[in-house]
Amino acid sequence: MSLLHSARRFWPALLAATAWFAILLQLWLSVQLGFANGKSLLGGVLVFLGFFTVLSNIFVALVATVGAVGQRSRTTPWLYTGPVVGCATTAIVVVGIVYHLVLRKIWSPQGAQLLADTLLHYAVPAGALLHWLLYRPTARLSLVAPLAWCVYPLAYLAYVLLRGEWLGVYPYPFIDVIALGYPQVLVNAVGLLLGFIAVGFAMLGLARLLAPRHAP
C-alpha cells in the first residue's frame, strides 16, 4: 500500500477527530460562558450555534466522519461526494482566512479558549485543505460548482439575520445590523460572498490540477 493511499485512508479519521474535539470544547466553553453571564444551557447553545465557524467545523466533521467510516462501502456516501466535500472545504478555508485577517485582531483568547480558537480557525481549516489535496472525487466537478456552493453561506446569512431579529444579537461585527444597518451589512455580505466564490474556484482549480495524478 503506497504512502499516498495510506494517507487518503487515515486522514479523514484524524480530521474528524480533531474537528469533533474542537467543536465539543467550544460547546463546553460557550455553555460555561453563558452560565457566567446568567444564561441558561439553551442560551449558551444558541450562542454557540450562531457562528459560521462552528457550523462550518460541524460540516467538516460530518464530511470527514462519513469519509472515514464509509471507505469500505462500494458506493460513495452522498456526504462524501465531490460537490459536498468541496463546499465544506471552501467554507472552512474561508473561516481560516477571515479569522486570520479580520477577527483575530479584535480579541485575545486565553487558556482553553485559545486552544479551541486555534483548532477551529487554523488546525481544522489546514487539515481540511490537506484532505482536499488527498481527496479523489468519483466524478469531475462542474465549472459552476463554486457558484452552487454559495447556497451554504447564503443560507447562513438568512439564518443569522433572522436570528438577529429574534435575539437582538449578531455573532460577527461585520454583520451586526444594530451597529451598521442593513445596507452596510449587505455590502459586507456581498464582499464576503465574492471571497467565498474566489476560494471556491481555487479549490476547484486544485481538484482539476491534481485529478490526473489521482486518477485510478
C-alpha positions in Angstrom: 0.0 0.0 0.0 1.5 3.3 -1.1 2.1 6.2 1.4 -0.4 8.4 -0.6 -3.1 5.7 -0.4 -2.5 5.2 3.3 -2.8 9.0 3.9 -6.1 9.0 2.0 -7.4 6.3 4.3 -6.1 7.7 7.5 -6.5 11.5 7.1 -10.4 11.7 7.2 -10.4 10.0 10.6 -7.8 12.3 12.0 -9.6 15.3 10.6 -12.9 14.1 12.0 -11.4 13.5 15.5 -9.7 17.0 15.5 -12.9 18.8 14.4 -15.2 17.0 16.8 -12.8 17.7 19.7 -12.6 21.4 18.8 -16.4 21.6 18.5 -17.1 19.9 21.8 -14.5 22.0 23.5 -16.0 25.2 22.1 -19.5 24.0 23.1 -18.4 23.4 26.7 -16.8 26.9 26.8 -19.8 28.6 25.3 -22.1 26.9 27.8 -19.8 27.9 30.7 -19.6 31.5 29.5 -23.4 31.5 29.2 -23.8 30.4 32.8 -21.3 33.1 33.9 -23.4 35.7 32.1 -26.7 34.4 33.6 -27.8 32.5 30.6 -29.4 29.0 30.6 -28.0 25.9 29.0 -30.2 26.6 26.0 -28.9 30.2 25.8 -25.3 29.0 25.7 -26.1 26.5 23.0 -27.9 29.2 20.9 -24.8 31.5 21.1 -22.6 28.5 20.1 -24.8 27.7 17.1 -24.8 31.3 15.8 -21.2 31.2 14.4 -20.3 30.4 10.9 -17.0 29.0 12.3 -18.9 26.4 14.5 -21.3 25.4 11.8 -18.6 25.0 9.2 -16.5 22.9 11.6 -19.5 20.7 12.2 -19.9 20.5 8.4 -16.3 19.4 8.0 -16.6 17.0 11.0 -19.6 15.3 9.4 -18.0 15.0 6.0 -14.7 13.6 7.4 -16.6 11.2 9.6 -18.5 9.8 6.7 -15.3 9.7 4.7 -13.6 7.7 7.5 -16.4 5.2 8.1 -17.6 4.8 4.5 -14.3 4.0 2.8 -15.2 0.3 2.6 -18.6 0.9 1.0 -19.0 0.1 -2.6 -20.8 3.3 -3.2 -19.7 6.8 -2.2 -22.0 8.2 0.5 -23.7 11.5 -0.6 -21.9 13.4 2.2 -18.6 12.4 0.8 -19.1 13.2 -2.9 -17.0 15.9 -4.6 -19.6 18.7 -4.5 -20.3 18.3 -0.8 -16.6 17.9 0.2 -15.7 20.9 -2.0 -18.4 23.1 -0.3 -17.2 22.1 3.2 -13.6 22.7 2.3 -14.3 26.1 0.8 -16.3 27.1 3.8 -13.7 26.1 6.4 -10.8 27.7 4.4 -12.8 30.9 4.3 -13.3 30.6 8.1 -9.5 30.5 8.5 -8.8 33.4 6.1 -11.4 35.7 7.6 -10.4 34.9 11.2 -6.7 35.5 10.5 -7.2 38.7 8.5 -10.1 40.3 10.5 -11.3 38.7 13.6 -8.1 37.6 15.5 -7.3 41.3 16.0 -10.4 42.1 18.0 -9.9 39.8 21.0 -7.2 37.8 22.8 -8.4 34.3 23.9 -6.5 32.6 26.7 -6.2 29.1 28.0 -8.8 26.6 26.8 -10.4 29.2 24.6 -7.1 29.8 22.9 -6.8 26.1 22.2 -10.4 26.0 20.8 -9.8 29.0 18.7 -6.6 27.6 17.2 -8.2 24.3 16.4 -11.4 25.8 14.9 -9.7 28.5 12.9 -6.3 27.1 12.0 -5.9 23.3 12.6 -9.2 22.2 11.1 -9.0 24.6 8.0 -5.4 23.4 7.3 -6.4 19.8 7.8 -9.4 20.2 5.6 -7.3 21.7 2.9 -4.8 18.9 3.1 -7.7 16.4 2.9 -8.9 18.2 -0.3 -5.5 17.7 -1.8 -5.6 14.0 -0.9 -9.3 13.5 -1.8 -10.3 11.8 -5.0 -13.7 12.8 -6.4 -15.6 10.0 -8.1 -16.7 12.4 -10.8 -15.3 15.5 -12.4 -16.5 18.7 -10.7 -18.5 21.1 -12.8 -17.1 24.6 -13.6 -20.1 26.1 -11.9 -19.7 24.1 -8.7 -18.3 27.0 -6.7 -21.4 29.0 -7.5 -23.6 26.2 -6.3 -21.6 26.1 -3.1 -22.8 29.6 -2.4 -26.1 28.2 -1.2 -24.4 27.4 2.1 -23.2 30.9 3.0 -26.4 32.4 1.7 -28.4 30.1 3.9 -26.2 31.1 6.8 -26.8 34.8 6.1 -30.5 34.4 6.0 -30.4 32.3 9.2 -28.2 34.7 11.1 -30.2 37.8 10.1 -33.5 36.2 11.1 -31.8 35.0 14.3 -30.5 38.5 15.0 -34.0 40.0 14.6 -35.3 37.4 17.1 -32.4 37.6 19.7 -31.2 41.1 19.1 -27.5 40.0 18.8 -25.2 39.2 15.9 -22.2 36.9 16.0 -19.8 39.0 13.9 -19.3 42.8 13.9 -19.4 43.0 10.1 -23.0 41.6 10.0 -24.2 43.5 13.1 -27.4 45.1 11.8 -27.9 47.1 15.0 -24.5 48.8 14.7 -24.2 49.0 10.9 -27.7 48.9 9.5 -28.9 46.6 6.7 -27.3 48.5 3.7 -23.8 48.2 5.1 -24.3 44.6 6.3 -25.5 43.6 2.8 -22.4 45.3 1.2 -20.2 43.4 3.7 -22.1 40.2 2.9 -21.6 40.6 -0.9 -17.9 41.2 -0.3 -17.6 38.0 1.8 -19.6 36.1 -0.8 -17.3 37.2 -3.6 -14.4 36.0 -1.4 -16.1 32.7 -0.9 -16.6 32.3 -4.6 -12.9 33.1 -5.2 -11.8 30.5 -2.7 -14.3 28.0 -4.2 -12.7 28.4 -7.7 -9.3 28.0 -6.1 -10.5 24.7 -4.6 -11.9 23.7 -8.0 -8.6 24.5 -9.6 -6.7 22.4 -7.2 -9.1 19.5 -7.7 -8.7 19.7 -11.5 -4.9 20.2 -11.3 -4.5 17.1 -9.1 -7.2 14.9 -10.8 -4.9 13.3 -13.4 -2.4 12.4 -10.7 -5.1 10.9 -8.6 -6.9 9.0 -11.3 -7.4 5.3 -10.5 
